[in-house]
Amino acid sequence: MERRSSSTSIYDLLQKKIAKCENTLGKFEKYLQDQINKQKYHNTEISSKSGNSVRNSQYGVPKKSKANLREFNSDEIKDDKSGKLKTKNPLKSRILHPKRHWKEKNLGSITSEIESDLHKAAPKTLLSEKTAFVTSENEEMLSGSEYIPSGDENVSEEEMETKKNCITSKKNNVPSKKRREKNGKKSKRVIDDSYLENYIKRIQKWKKERLKEKHRKILSGEDFDSDEDEEFERFEGNYKIPLSIWNKLFKYQRVCVKWLWELHCQQCGGILGDEMGLGKTVMVISFLVGLSYSGLFDHNRGRKGLGPVLIVSPATVLQQWVKEFQQWWPPFRVAILHDSGGFRGKKSALIHNINEHDGILISSYRGIVDHLKVLLNYDWHYIILDEGHKIRNPEAQITVAVKRFQTPHKLILSAHVGASPIRSSFSSDPLSTNLTLHILFHFHISQVCGNACFHLKGSPIQNGLKELWSLFDFIFPGKLGTLSVFLQQFAVPITQGGYANASKLEVKVY
Ligand SMILES: Nc1ncnc2c1ncn2[C@@H]1O[C@H](COP(=O)(O)OP(=O)(O)OP(=O)(O)O)[C@@H](O)[C@H]1O
């Protein structure tokens, strides 16, 4: 009798716990609900304000203006006499037209070499692979112009790849983004959240799965008492990061998240220069999660929590970013500003929508140049450049474009470790040279900027101090002065200090 009553009471307790799970809104559930409401709120607000000009519930675009923007439909032609729209015979529209030659936009770069390389491509290359190649190369060109980068740029791609793979495999077994792509494991295409319905559907599905998992844990006795979602790691300044993320991070990744928080507090940007595959994407996502989760008031913006974020990355890894976001923190709304994304409409509408909802917009480098005017209309909280060494040429179109964004919160992610013109003037031992280079940059720059804005594990500096200046001018505009002053006061003495015939002062600076 006693045994039965005790088992009944445990059963009751479990039932109660499950019911509590479903009914009570924990802090995390509230946060989640807030995120969804944030997405929905703006649409309802607009439609109630707008009166006659009812807005399109999806993108906040007035229907009136949408009618005016009616796109030209090739199946419709105007009857000259009646002026009415007539539908063209669909059979007639199947006439083949002469091949159109695609004229490449002149971005002032090394086109001829790339084109000739394309012709040399192996005959069995799939069309899709070729397209991807062309896109990424074109993006390279965006940072090219007339400038010829030095150092490892001349090393063949294969050599570079083996070099990078060696670094990654040495460090750990985590595969880098590019390697995963090259290995050809065709991963499933992700659906981004450019449409609100997609986002809500995804969140509902995720919530159900979470609840199921929680039930399972409770029933199996793994997680009887803890309310995992409400646990977090807290830092100075009340920055909180959920333990569900914090516990998954490696030690060096935790250090990085703390460092990013310090930068945030100091209102300045930074360069995250860890080597390939060490999880730069994951570190940045975790940091953003903390900002969103803590919901701290930002005096500069006059708003709470995380605002809209713009991430610029090579076109080949846009999907990868969405995947990582959805894996690490599903409550974020993440959309791709590129034809490879899910959005089929005017890009300006997508930019507007994501911005209004404090979402995350991921764009290619070309996308930034193409939509710069629209993008500049909005107040982005964070601008993050993946493979940020693409802005190493100070005169390139893309460099000039990204430097026009006003936020103090700018990050560069870059894994480039390579030769430098300065390095060649040091000892022949690559290890000690690399170390010297690292300390040198750290030493000199920290004198100018203060220690906190620097965190280099690898060095994104391939081609000397002009490139260094360009990167720093993005993360902390004006801190190193103008380019000419910087070259005169720092670059020249630093370079000359390494020579045998250097003066005492030059050696001191060096
Ligand atoms: N703490 C972690 N736990 C589990 N997986 C992780 C962790 N950190 C990173 N990863 C995984 O390792 C892989 C590589 O990480 P990520 O893409 O962030 O590296 P990266 O430094 O940005 O690479 P790249 O230099 O190629 O851009 C990803 O699949 C990511 O999910």
The ligand as an SDF file (V2000), in Angstrom:
LIG
                    3D

 31 33  0  0  0  0  0  0  0  0999 V2000
   32.2000   25.6630  -28.7770 N   0  0  0  0  0  0  0  0  0  0  0  0
   31.8230   24.9680  -29.8300 C   0  0  0  0  0  0  0  0  0  0  0  0
   31.1220   23.8280  -29.6820 N   0  0  0  0  0  0  0  0  0  0  0  0
   30.7250   23.1170  -30.7510 C   0  0  0  0  0  0  0  0  0  0  0  0
   30.9620   23.4500  -32.0280 N   0  0  0  0  0  0  0  0  0  0  0  0
   31.6480   24.5750  -32.2410 C   0  0  0  0  0  0  0  0  0  0  0  0
   32.1180   25.3960  -31.1670 C   0  0  0  0  0  0  0  0  0  0  0  0
   32.7750   26.4480  -31.6940 N   0  0  0  0  0  0  0  0  0  0  0  0
   32.7260   26.3030  -33.0250 C   0  0  0  0  0  0  0  0  0  0  0  0
   32.0340   25.1790  -33.3500 N   0  0  0  0  0  0  0  0  0  0  0  0
   31.7580   24.6860  -34.6980 C   0  0  0  0  0  0  0  0  0  0  0  0
   32.9570   24.7130  -35.4410 O   0  0  0  0  0  0  0  0  0  0  0  0
   32.6810   25.0180  -36.7840 C   0  0  0  0  0  0  0  0  0  0  0  0
   33.6030   26.1460  -37.2240 C   0  0  0  0  0  0  0  0  0  0  0  0
   33.2710   27.3230  -36.5200 O   0  0  0  0  0  0  0  0  0  0  0  0
   33.1810   28.7470  -37.2410 P   0  0  0  0  0  0  0  0  0  0  0  0
   32.5470   28.6450  -38.5730 O   0  0  0  0  0  0  0  0  0  0  0  0
   32.5930   29.6910  -36.2640 O   0  0  0  0  0  0  0  0  0  0  0  0
   34.7270   29.0360  -37.4170 O   0  0  0  0  0  0  0  0  0  0  0  0
   35.3800   30.3210  -38.0420 P   0  0  0  0  0  0  0  0  0  0  0  0
   36.5470   30.6810  -37.1990 O   0  0  0  0  0  0  0  0  0  0  0  0
   34.3430   31.3840  -38.2290 O   0  0  0  0  0  0  0  0  0  0  0  0
   35.8600   29.7570  -39.4200 O   0  0  0  0  0  0  0  0  0  0  0  0
   36.3140   30.5970  -40.7260 P   0  0  0  0  0  0  0  0  0  0  0  0
   37.6390   31.1880  -40.4270 O   0  0  0  0  0  0  0  0  0  0  0  0
   36.3360   29.5690  -41.7920 O   0  0  0  0  0  0  0  0  0  0  0  0
   35.2780   31.6650  -40.9440 O   0  0  0  0  0  0  0  0  0  0  0  0
   31.2120   25.3630  -36.8710 C   0  0  0  0  0  0  0  0  0  0  0  0
   30.4930   24.2720  -37.3830 O   0  0  0  0  0  0  0  0  0  0  0  0
   30.8060   25.6100  -35.4370 C   0  0  0  0  0  0  0  0  0  0  0  0
   29.4550   25.2790  -35.1930 O   0  0  0  0  0  0  0  0  0  0  0  0
  1  2  1  0
  2  3  1  0
  2  7  2  0
  3  4  2  0
  4  5  1  0
  5  6  2  0
  6  7  1  0
  6 10  1  0
  7  8  1  0
  8  9  2  0
  9 10  1  0
 10 11  1  0
 11 12  1  0
 11 30  1  0
 12 13  1  0
 13 14  1  0
 13 28  1  0
 14 15  1  0
 15 16  1  0
 16 17  2  0
 16 18  1  0
 16 19  1  0
 19 20  1  0
 20 21  2  0
 20 22  1  0
 20 23  1  0
 23 24  1  0
 24 25  2  0
 24 26  1  0
 24 27  1  0
 28 29  1  0
 28 30  1  0
 30 31  1  0
M  END
$$$$
